[in-house]
């Protein structure tokens, strides 16, 4: 008997079982992966079976406040967007929600222009939180991502792989600000729960280095979506159309500096052609374009994401645009959103909890304990 080999295998199994406990529900994971896991679980829960459900990435997660939609439209709402979300993730979450037997009356979705160019294989940690055997096989054979499917399977089979960044951080071999330092994950989970899936950012503006695209310097570069993302944008719209669910594609506001950097590269024109092609193919689709909302720093938490005031204002603008459509009134399918005043109704301001308030609430609870 090769007892050395048997012992090595036993040691590996023991380490993996120990790591399985480490990477459980309270185990180490990034903020991005945590948001994917939380949304996947929420999609199967009664709270997400709302009349209006939102999907997408961080732009939508920080921009759509369900309580503002409910206040304006008198309909229940929930936000299933995730941080760094991509089209395949939105498709999986929509399908999960529909397979619970729930059919929302309206779907909002954000397919962010920059993220459409990024292959799903750039997000293996996040995919490991939501992908089962069916999703892996679809990514491999339908989406043309066999490497991603293999990595997801390996991370599921070997918990030590998923935990390696946290282990390295604890050993001082790796430094990251994306860990659960000072209970940040607990604050995020509370914020998402209180705000019905949305993440509400505090008011103060924070300049984030590298958040904006580098100025265009010319050359042969042109915007084009990744093939897998493009496939799943269509799959998402086909799934909604098969259930006759109206879809509103959200394009959140962008600060002038971002627009000025992207305009010379033809990004807006190329993205406009991409959305126009989907409008021609899918009668259930309407595009709500907020890029012309000329909001200053009062509305933004950082160069790309809205703060609590901007999110409420944008949510109200969306609600006023979709309200007549829900009632069956006809209208254009490419809508420029407008908002006349930055003032946030006091009744709405008191209904949301931003991330600083979530941190403070948890700190108060710890102090009481």
C-alpha positions as CSV (number, residue, x, y, z in Angstrom):
1,X,0.0,0.0,0.0
2,X,1.3,3.5,-0.9
3,X,0.8,4.8,2.6
4,X,2.5,8.1,1.9
5,X,0.0,8.8,-1.0
6,X,-2.9,7.7,1.2
7,X,-1.7,10.0,4.0
8,X,-1.3,12.9,1.6
9,X,-4.8,12.4,0.3
10,X,-6.2,12.2,3.8
11,X,-4.3,15.5,4.7
12,X,-5.8,17.2,1.6
13,X,-9.3,16.0,2.5
14,X,-8.9,17.2,6.1
15,X,-7.7,20.7,5.0
16,X,-10.5,21.0,2.5
17,X,-13.1,20.1,5.1
18,X,-11.6,22.6,7.5
19,X,-11.6,25.3,4.7
20,X,-15.3,24.4,3.8
21,X,-16.2,25.6,7.3
22,X,-14.1,28.7,6.9
23,X,-15.7,29.8,3.6
24,X,-19.3,29.1,4.7
25,X,-21.9,31.9,5.1
26,X,-19.7,33.9,7.4
27,X,-16.5,33.0,5.7
28,X,-14.1,35.3,3.8
29,X,-15.3,36.8,0.5
30,X,-15.1,40.1,-1.3
31,X,-17.9,42.7,-1.2
32,X,-18.6,41.9,-4.8
33,X,-19.0,38.1,-4.2
34,X,-21.1,38.8,-1.1
35,X,-23.5,40.9,-3.1
36,X,-23.9,38.1,-5.7
37,X,-24.6,35.5,-3.0
38,X,-27.1,37.8,-1.2
39,X,-29.0,38.5,-4.4
40,X,-29.1,34.9,-5.5
41,X,-30.6,34.0,-2.1
42,X,-33.0,36.9,-2.1
43,X,-34.3,35.9,-5.6
44,X,-35.7,32.8,-4.0
45,X,-37.3,34.6,-1.0
46,X,-40.7,36.1,-0.8
47,X,-39.3,39.7,-0.3
48,X,-38.1,39.7,-3.9
49,X,-41.5,38.7,-5.4
50,X,-42.4,42.3,-6.0
51,X,-44.3,44.0,-8.8
52,X,-41.2,45.9,-9.9
53,X,-37.8,44.1,-9.8
54,X,-34.5,45.7,-10.8
55,X,-31.4,43.8,-12.1
56,X,-28.0,45.0,-13.1
57,X,-24.7,46.2,-11.6
58,X,-23.5,48.7,-9.0
59,X,-24.9,51.6,-11.0
60,X,-28.4,50.3,-10.6
61,X,-27.8,48.9,-7.1
62,X,-26.9,52.4,-5.9
63,X,-29.3,54.3,-8.1
64,X,-32.7,52.5,-7.7
65,X,-34.3,52.9,-4.3
66,X,-37.4,50.6,-4.2
67,X,-39.1,52.7,-1.5
68,X,-39.0,55.7,-3.8
69,X,-40.7,53.6,-6.6
70,X,-43.3,52.4,-4.1
71,X,-43.9,56.0,-2.9
72,X,-44.5,57.3,-6.4
73,X,-46.3,54.3,-8.0
74,X,-48.0,52.5,-5.2
75,X,-46.5,49.2,-6.3
76,X,-44.1,46.9,-4.4
77,X,-40.4,46.9,-5.6
78,X,-37.2,45.1,-5.0
79,X,-33.6,45.6,-6.2
80,X,-31.7,42.4,-7.2
81,X,-28.7,44.3,-8.8
82,X,-25.3,43.2,-7.7
83,X,-21.9,44.9,-7.5
84,X,-19.9,44.3,-10.7
85,X,-23.0,42.6,-12.2
86,X,-22.9,41.5,-15.8
87,X,-25.5,40.3,-18.3
88,X,-25.2,36.6,-17.6
89,X,-25.7,37.2,-13.8
90,X,-28.8,39.3,-14.5
91,X,-30.2,36.5,-16.7
92,X,-29.5,33.9,-14.0
93,X,-31.2,36.0,-11.3
94,X,-34.3,36.7,-13.5
95,X,-34.6,33.1,-14.3
96,X,-34.3,32.1,-10.6
97,X,-37.0,34.6,-9.7
98,X,-39.3,33.3,-12.5
99,X,-38.8,29.7,-11.4
100,X,-40.1,30.5,-8.0
101,X,-43.5,31.0,-9.8
102,X,-43.4,34.8,-9.6
103,X,-44.0,37.0,-12.6
104,X,-43.1,40.7,-12.0
105,X,-45.3,43.3,-13.7
106,X,-42.2,45.4,-14.6
107,X,-38.5,44.7,-14.9
108,X,-35.8,47.3,-14.7
109,X,-32.3,46.4,-15.8
110,X,-28.9,48.1,-16.2
111,X,-26.4,46.7,-18.7
112,X,-23.5,49.1,-18.1
113,X,-21.6,50.2,-21.1
114,X,-18.1,49.5,-19.6
115,X,-19.0,46.2,-18.1
116,X,-20.4,44.9,-21.4
117,X,-16.9,44.8,-22.7
118,X,-15.5,42.8,-19.8
119,X,-15.6,39.0,-20.2
120,X,-17.5,37.1,-17.4
121,X,-14.3,35.1,-16.8
122,X,-12.9,38.2,-15.0
123,X,-15.3,37.5,-12.2
124,X,-14.7,33.8,-11.1
125,X,-15.0,34.6,-7.4
126,X,-18.4,36.1,-7.9
127,X,-19.6,33.3,-10.2
128,X,-18.6,30.7,-7.6
129,X,-21.3,32.1,-5.3
130,X,-24.2,31.6,-7.6
131,X,-23.3,29.0,-10.3
132,X,-24.7,25.5,-10.0
133,X,-24.1,22.7,-12.5
134,X,-26.7,24.0,-14.9
135,X,-25.2,27.5,-15.0
136,X,-21.7,26.1,-15.4
137,X,-22.8,24.0,-18.4
138,X,-24.6,26.9,-20.0
139,X,-21.5,29.1,-19.6
140,X,-19.3,26.4,-21.1
141,X,-21.5,25.4,-24.0
142,X,-23.9,28.2,-24.6
143,X,-21.7,31.1,-23.6
144,X,-18.4,29.9,-24.9
145,X,-16.8,30.1,-21.5
146,X,-15.4,26.6,-20.7
147,X,-12.5,27.9,-18.8
148,X,-14.8,29.9,-16.4
149,X,-17.0,26.9,-15.9
150,X,-14.0,24.8,-15.0
151,X,-12.7,27.4,-12.6
152,X,-16.1,27.7,-10.9
153,X,-16.2,23.9,-10.5
154,X,-12.7,23.8,-9.1
155,X,-13.5,26.5,-6.6
156,X,-16.6,24.7,-5.5
157,X,-14.7,21.4,-5.1
158,X,-11.7,22.9,-3.4
159,X,-12.7,25.5,-0.7
160,X,-9.0,26.3,0.0
161,X,-8.9,27.9,-3.5
162,X,-11.7,30.2,-2.6
163,X,-10.2,31.1,0.7
164,X,-6.6,31.6,-0.4
165,X,-6.8,35.4,-0.6
166,X,-8.0,35.6,3.0
167,X,-5.4,33.1,4.2
168,X,-2.7,35.1,2.4
169,X,-4.0,38.3,3.9
170,X,-4.0,36.9,7.4
171,X,-0.4,35.7,6.9
172,X,0.5,39.2,5.8
173,X,1.4,38.1,2.3
174,X,-1.5,40.0,0.7
175,X,-3.0,43.4,1.5
176,X,-6.5,44.3,0.4
177,X,-9.2,46.7,1.4
178,X,-12.0,44.4,0.2
179,X,-12.0,42.1,3.2
180,X,-14.5,42.1,6.1
181,X,-12.5,44.5,8.1
182,X,-14.3,46.1,11.0
183,X,-17.5,44.2,10.2
184,X,-18.0,45.9,6.9
185,X,-19.9,42.9,5.4
186,X,-22.4,43.0,8.3
187,X,-23.0,46.7,7.5
188,X,-23.6,45.9,3.8
189,X,-26.0,43.0,4.6
190,X,-28.0,45.3,6.9
191,X,-28.0,48.1,4.3
192,X,-29.3,45.8,1.5
193,X,-31.9,44.3,3.8
194,X,-33.2,47.6,5.1
195,X,-33.3,49.1,1.6
196,X,-35.0,46.1,-0.1
197,X,-31.9,45.1,-2.0
198,X,-30.5,48.6,-2.8
199,X,-27.3,49.9,-1.5
200,X,-27.8,53.5,-0.4
201,X,-24.5,55.6,-0.4
202,X,-23.9,58.5,2.0
203,X,-24.1,62.1,0.8
204,X,-20.4,63.1,1.0
205,X,-18.6,63.0,-2.3
206,X,-15.4,60.8,-2.4
207,X,-12.9,61.2,-5.3
208,X,-11.9,57.7,-6.3
209,X,-8.6,57.5,-8.2
210,X,-9.0,55.5,-11.5
211,X,-12.8,55.6,-11.4
212,X,-13.0,57.4,-14.7
213,X,-11.7,56.2,-18.1
214,X,-8.4,57.5,-19.3
215,X,-8.7,60.4,-21.8
216,X,-8.9,59.1,-25.3
217,X,-5.7,59.7,-27.3
218,X,-6.8,58.4,-30.7
219,X,-5.9,55.2,-32.4
220,X,-7.9,52.2,-33.7
221,X,-9.8,51.4,-30.5
222,X,-13.6,51.1,-30.6
223,X,-16.2,50.1,-28.2
224,X,-17.6,46.6,-28.7
225,X,-19.4,44.3,-26.2
226,X,-18.0,40.9,-25.2
227,X,-19.7,38.1,-27.2
228,X,-20.8,36.2,-24.1
229,X,-22.3,39.4,-22.6
230,X,-24.1,40.2,-25.8
231,X,-25.5,36.7,-25.9
232,X,-26.9,37.0,-22.4
233,X,-28.3,40.5,-22.9
234,X,-30.5,38.9,-25.7
235,X,-31.2,35.9,-23.5
236,X,-32.5,38.2,-20.7
237,X,-34.7,40.1,-23.1
238,X,-36.0,36.9,-24.7
239,X,-36.8,35.5,-21.3
240,X,-38.8,38.6,-20.4
241,X,-40.5,38.7,-23.8
242,X,-41.6,35.1,-23.5
243,X,-43.4,36.0,-20.3
244,X,-44.7,39.3,-21.8
245,X,-42.9,41.4,-19.1
246,X,-42.1,45.0,-20.0
247,X,-38.4,45.7,-19.6
248,X,-37.0,49.2,-19.0
249,X,-33.3,49.4,-19.7
250,X,-31.8,52.0,-17.4
251,X,-28.9,54.3,-18.4
252,X,-28.1,56.1,-15.1
253,X,-26.7,59.7,-15.0
254,X,-23.1,60.3,-15.8
255,X,-21.0,63.3,-14.6
256,X,-19.9,65.6,-17.3
257,X,-16.2,64.7,-17.0
258,X,-17.0,61.0,-17.7
259,X,-19.0,61.9,-20.8
260,X,-16.3,64.2,-22.1
261,X,-13.7,61.5,-21.7
262,X,-15.7,58.8,-23.6
263,X,-17.3,61.0,-26.3
264,X,-14.2,61.4,-28.5
265,X,-13.8,57.6,-28.6
266,X,-17.3,57.2,-30.1
267,X,-18.4,55.1,-27.1
268,X,-21.8,56.8,-26.8
269,X,-22.5,56.4,-30.5
270,X,-21.5,52.7,-30.5
271,X,-23.5,52.0,-27.3
272,X,-26.5,53.9,-28.8
273,X,-26.4,51.6,-31.9
274,X,-26.3,48.5,-29.6
275,X,-29.4,49.6,-27.6
276,X,-31.2,50.6,-30.9
277,X,-30.7,47.1,-32.3
278,X,-32.3,45.7,-29.2
279,X,-35.2,48.1,-29.4
280,X,-35.8,47.0,-32.9
281,X,-35.8,43.3,-31.9
282,X,-37.7,43.3,-28.6
283,X,-41.1,45.1,-28.5
284,X,-41.2,44.8,-24.7
285,X,-38.1,47.0,-24.3
286,X,-38.0,50.7,-23.5
287,X,-34.7,52.6,-22.9
288,X,-34.7,55.2,-20.1
289,X,-31.6,57.4,-20.7
290,X,-30.5,59.5,-17.8
291,X,-27.2,60.7,-19.2
292,X,-28.6,64.2,-19.9
293,X,-29.5,64.7,-16.3
294,X,-27.1,67.6,-15.5
295,X,-26.5,66.8,-11.9
296,X,-23.5,68.1,-10.0
297,X,-21.6,66.6,-7.0
298,X,-24.7,66.9,-4.8
299,X,-26.1,63.7,-6.4
300,X,-22.9,61.6,-6.5
301,X,-21.0,59.5,-3.9
302,X,-18.0,59.1,-6.3
303,X,-17.4,59.9,-10.0
304,X,-19.7,57.1,-11.2
305,X,-22.2,56.2,-8.5
306,X,-25.1,58.2,-7.0
307,X,-25.5,59.0,-3.3
308,X,-28.7,58.8,-1.4
309,X,-30.1,62.1,-2.7
310,X,-29.2,61.3,-6.3
311,X,-30.6,57.8,-6.0
312,X,-33.9,59.0,-4.7
313,X,-34.1,61.7,-7.4
314,X,-33.2,59.2,-10.1
315,X,-35.7,56.6,-8.8
316,X,-38.5,59.2,-8.9
317,X,-37.6,60.2,-12.5
318,X,-37.7,56.5,-13.4
319,X,-41.1,56.1,-11.7
320,X,-42.6,59.1,-13.5
321,X,-41.4,57.7,-16.8
322,X,-42.7,54.2,-16.3
323,X,-46.0,55.1,-14.5
324,X,-48.0,55.9,-17.7
325,X,-46.6,52.8,-19.4
326,X,-47.8,50.6,-16.6
327,X,-51.3,52.1,-17.1
328,X,-51.1,51.1,-20.8
329,X,-50.5,54.6,-22.2
330,X,-48.4,54.6,-25.4
331,X,-45.2,56.6,-25.7
332,X,-41.7,56.6,-27.2
333,X,-39.5,53.7,-26.5
334,X,-36.4,55.8,-26.1
335,X,-37.0,58.3,-23.3
336,X,-34.7,61.0,-22.1
337,X,-35.2,61.2,-18.3
338,X,-35.7,64.6,-16.7
339,X,-35.7,65.9,-13.2
340,X,-36.6,69.5,-12.3
341,X,-35.4,69.8,-8.7
342,X,-32.6,68.3,-6.6
343,X,-34.7,68.5,-3.4
344,X,-35.5,65.2,-1.9
345,X,-39.0,64.8,-0.2
346,X,-38.5,64.5,3.5
347,X,-40.9,61.6,3.7
348,X,-38.6,59.6,1.4
349,X,-35.4,60.7,3.0
350,X,-36.6,59.2,6.3
351,X,-37.4,55.8,4.6
352,X,-33.9,55.0,3.5
353,X,-30.8,54.1,5.5
354,X,-27.4,54.9,4.0
355,X,-24.3,52.9,4.6
356,X,-22.9,55.2,7.3
357,X,-26.2,54.9,9.2
358,X,-26.0,51.1,8.9
359,X,-22.5,51.1,10.3
360,X,-23.7,53.4,13.2
361,X,-26.7,51.1,13.9
362,X,-24.5,48.1,14.2
363,X,-22.0,50.0,16.4
364,X,-24.9,51.0,18.7
365,X,-26.1,47.4,18.9
366,X,-22.6,46.2,19.8
367,X,-22.3,48.9,22.5
368,X,-25.7,47.8,24.0
369,X,-24.6,44.2,24.0
